[in-house]
Amino acid sequence: MSSFADFRSDTMTAPTPAMRAAMAAAEVGDDVWGEDPTVRALEQEGASLLGKPAALFLPSGTMANQVAIAGHCRSGDELICEERSHVYYYEGGGIARWSGTQVRPLVAADGFPQPHQVEAVVRPCDPHFPRSALLVVENTHNMAGGRVGTPTRIAALAQAARRHGLAVHCDGARLMNAAVALGCTAAELVAPCDTTTLCLSKGLGAPVGSLLAGSAEFVFAARRTRKAFGGGMRQAGVLAAAGLLALREGPSLLAADHARARRLAEGLAGCAWAHVDLAATETNIVMCDLQAGDPQALLDHLRAHGVLAAKAGPRRLRFVLHRDLDDAAVLRCLQACRGFAPAQASRSSAS
């Protein structure tokens, strides 16, 4: 176990003893042949949770998103998303690499464009233009600081897209965080979407894996795409066993992550060098902007005090709460931050 309080991401969770025991005891088969009973159970339970007819287990959220995009778009198409969306910002150019699709990015401070913004950029039916094929929403929105889109807001965006014949995909990496924050079900949040992902290895705590859910026909085709992308796994029930526990036990722990994130945000807001938008801290992510000084100096200071965080912009740091960070970790982080002096750090680096 690391001696650091690791706030870099909620992917830093370690599998629990119960997960390790379930993995060791998992009934397995060859999943590429459709014969792994534990994977099948995970897919069925995940589809039910997400309110979709079928689901597919994939190695990562990035692959799940890219398989979904490949299913909705053909080469030369265009998808619409917010400019900081994970599918566009953090997935290695996969939209262009794997689907030959281009992106029409929109600007929205909280990560969720307005319906009129979507309608304004839909391409006319004209051979001069690419075909507008897909709207992607991200809930919660990572780079907006874990902001949530309500069922009403997602439905309005989906209606705008459908008026123009676009499909709708939800990058639901942290969908359960949104559901817990809003007091609704994950199925309600993605009911207007054709497809959704759900990451099992972030706040839910599994070591590996994501689900892609949609219609039975879409998931059948996605299984072929997963194979082509190299995502076919064999005795994957070993991983799916931990995923099942993540689905069943993980959501009940997320509210505590949100409360700790709020406590951390309020504490950081009291530091003279920091700016934190408390209204934007809706789930388990805290974005902190330095008023002055070098973010790397703060990262180095935190590391020296046993705390890890991540850079998220020229002057921005991101702190992410998860099940392996308790109240003591939040206090440790705040104590380290309160001892940071940007001017002193700048003079030290200059010398």
Residue pairs with C-beta under 8 A, 6 or more apart in sequence:
1 14
3 306
4 303
4 306
4 307
4 308
5 306
5 307
5 308
5 325
5 329
5 332
5 333
6 12
6 308
6 324
6 325
7 307
7 308
7 309
7 310
7 318
7 319
7 320
7 321
7 325
7 329
7 333
8 308
8 309
8 310
8 318
8 320
9 202
9 310
9 320
9 322
10 174
10 202
10 203
10 257
10 284
10 320
10 321
10 322
11 201
11 202
12 322
12 324
13 201
13 202
13 203
13 205
13 322
13 323
13 324
14 207
14 324
15 23
15 205
15 206
15 207
15 242
16 205
16 245
18 245
18 249
19 205
19 206
19 207
19 241
19 242
19 245
19 246
20 242
22 241
22 242
22 244
22 245
23 238
23 239
23 241
23 242
25 241
26 38
26 237
26 238
26 240
26 241
27 37
27 38
27 237
28 36
28 37
28 38
28 235
28 236
28 237
28 238
29 35
29 36
29 37
29 235
29 237
30 36
30 234
30 235
31 39
31 57
31 232
31 233
31 234
31 235
31 236
31 237
32 227
32 232
32 233
32 234
34 40
36 235
36 236
36 237
36 240
37 237
38 236
38 237
38 238
38 240
38 241
38 244
39 57
39 236
39 237
39 240
41 240
41 244
42 57
42 211
42 240
42 243
42 244
42 247
43 54
43 55
43 56
43 57
43 211
44 55
45 244
45 247
45 248
46 55
46 57
46 198
46 211
46 213
46 243
46 247
47 53
47 54
47 55
47 211
47 213
49 186
49 187
49 198
49 247
50 172
50 175
50 186
50 187
50 190
50 196
50 198
50 211
50 213
51 185
51 186
51 187
51 188
51 190
51 191
52 187
52 190
52 195
52 196
52 213
52 214
52 215
53 214
53 215
53 216
53 219
54 213
54 214
54 215
54 216
54 218
54 219
54 220
55 211
55 212
55 213
55 214
55 219
56 64
56 67
56 211
56 212
56 213
56 219
56 222
56 223
56 226
57 209
57 210
57 211
57 233
57 236
57 239
57 240
57 243
58 64
58 67
58 209
58 210
58 211
58 212
58 226
58 231
59 208
59 209
59 210
59 231
59 233
60 201
60 208
60 209
60 210
61 86
61 171
61 173
61 197
61 199
61 201
61 202
61 210
62 86
62 90
62 91
62 92
62 94
63 210
63 226
63 229
63 231
64 197
64 199
64 210
64 211
64 212
65 86
65 87
65 91
65 94
65 136
65 169
65 171
65 197
66 87
66 91
66 94
66 95
66 98
66 99
66 229
67 212
67 222
67 225
67 226
67 229
67 231
68 169
68 195
68 197
68 212
68 214
68 222
69 79
69 87
69 94
69 95
69 98
69 99
69 101
69 134
69 136
69 169
70 98
70 99
70 225
70 229
71 195
71 218
71 221
71 222
71 225
72 79
72 133
72 134
72 167
72 169
72 194
72 195
73 79
73 99
73 101
73 133
73 134
74 99
74 100
74 101
74 131
74 133
75 99
75 100
75 101
76 100
76 101
76 130
76 131
77 99
77 100
77 101
77 102
77 130
77 131
77 132
77 133
77 134
78 101
78 102
78 103
78 104
78 123
78 130
78 131
78 132
78 133
79 87
79 95
79 101
79 102
79 103
79 104
79 132
79 133
79 134
79 135
79 136
80 103
80 104
80 105
80 106
80 118
80 121
80 122
80 132
80 134
80 135
80 136
80 161
80 166
81 87
81 88
81 103
81 104
81 105
81 106
81 135
81 136
81 137
81 138
82 105
82 106
82 107
82 108
82 111
82 112
82 113
82 137
82 138
82 141
82 144
83 89
83 105
83 106
83 107
84 111
84 141
84 142
84 143
84 144
85 105
85 111
85 136
85 138
85 141
85 143
85 171
86 138
86 142
86 143
86 171
86 173
87 94
87 95
87 136
87 138
87 171
88 95
88 103
88 105
88 136
89 143
90 142
95 101
95 102
95 103
96 102
98 229
101 133
101 134
102 130
104 121
104 132
106 113
106 117
106 118
106 121
107 113
108 114
108 117
108 144
109 144
110 141
110 144
110 147
110 280
111 138
111 141
111 143
111 144
111 147
111 149
112 137
112 141
112 147
112 149
112 153
112 157
113 157
115 156
115 157
115 159
115 160
116 160
118 135
118 157
118 160
118 161
119 160
119 163
119 164
121 132
122 132
122 164
122 166
123 129
123 130
123 131
123 132
132 164
132 165
132 166
133 166
133 167
134 166
134 167
134 168
134 169
135 157
135 158
135 160
135 161
135 166
135 167
135 168
135 169
136 168
136 169
136 170
136 171
137 149
137 154
137 157
137 168
137 169
137 170
137 171
137 193
138 170
138 171
138 173
139 148
139 149
139 154
139 170
139 171
139 172
139 174
139 175
139 178
139 189
140 146
140 147
140 148
140 149
140 174
140 175
140 177
140 178
140 181
140 282
140 283
140 285
141 147
141 148
141 149
142 173
142 174
142 285
143 312
144 280
145 277
145 280
145 281
145 282
145 285
145 286
145 287
146 174
146 177
146 261
146 280
146 281
146 282
146 283
146 284
146 285
147 280
147 282
147 283
148 177
148 178
148 181
148 182
148 282
148 283
149 157
149 178
149 189
150 182
151 182
151 184
151 188
151 189
151 191
151 192
154 170
154 189
154 190
154 192
154 193
155 191
155 192
157 168
157 192
158 168
158 192
158 193
159 192
161 167
161 168
162 168
167 194
167 195
168 192
168 193
168 194
168 195
169 193
169 194
169 195
169 196
170 189
170 190
170 193
170 195
170 196
170 197
171 197
172 178
172 186
172 189
172 190
172 196
172 197
172 198
172 199
173 197
173 198
173 199
173 202
173 210
174 199
174 202
174 203
174 283
174 284
175 186
175 189
175 190
175 196
175 197
175 198
176 186
176 198
176 203
176 204
176 250
176 251
176 254
177 203
177 254
177 257
177 258
177 283
177 284
178 186
178 189
178 283
179 185
179 186
179 188
179 189
179 251
180 251
180 254
180 255
180 258
180 283
181 258
181 282
181 283
182 189
186 198
190 196
190 213
194 214
194 215
194 218
195 212
195 213
195 214
195 218
196 212
196 213
196 214
197 210
197 211
197 212
197 213
198 210
198 211
198 213
199 209
199 210
200 206
200 208
200 209
200 210
200 211
200 242
200 243
200 246
200 247
200 250
201 207
201 208
201 209
201 210
201 246
202 322
203 250
203 253
203 254
203 257
203 284
203 322
203 323
204 246
204 247
204 250
204 251
205 245
205 246
205 249
205 250
205 253
205 322
205 323
206 239
206 242
206 243
206 245
206 246
206 250
207 239
207 242
208 239
208 242
208 243
209 239
209 240
209 242
209 243
211 243
212 219
212 222
213 219
214 222
226 232
233 239
250 323
253 323
254 283
254 284
257 283
257 284
257 321
257 322
257 323
257 325
258 282
258 283
258 284
258 321
260 284
260 321
260 325
260 326
260 327
260 330
261 281
261 283
261 284
261 285
261 286
261 319
261 321
262 278
262 281
263 330
264 286
264 319
264 321
264 330
264 333
264 334
265 276
265 278
265 281
265 286
265 288
266 276
266 278
267 330
267 334
267 337
267 338
268 274
268 276
268 286
268 288
268 319
268 334
268 337
269 275
269 276
269 278
270 338
271 337
271 338
271 340
272 291
273 290
273 291
273 292
273 293
273 340
273 341
273 342
274 288
274 289
274 290
274 291
274 337
275 288
275 289
275 290
275 291
276 286
276 287
276 288
276 289
277 287
280 287
281 287
284 320
284 321
284 322
285 318
285 319
285 320
285 321
286 318
286 319
286 320
286 321
287 312
287 316
287 317
287 318
288 316
288 317
288 318
288 319
289 313
289 315
289 316
289 317
290 298
290 315
290 316
290 317
290 342
291 342
292 342
292 343
293 342
293 343
293 345
293 346
294 342
294 345
294 346
294 349
295 311
295 314
295 315
295 316
295 317
296 311
297 340
297 342
297 345
297 346
297 348
297 349
298 309
298 317
298 337
298 340
298 342
298 345
299 309
299 311
299 317
300 345
301 336
301 339
301 340
301 345
302 308
302 309
302 333
302 336
302 337
302 340
305 332
305 335
305 336
305 339
306 332
306 336
307 332
307 333
307 336
309 317
309 318
309 319
309 333
310 317
310 318
310 320
311 317
311 318
312 318
319 333
321 330
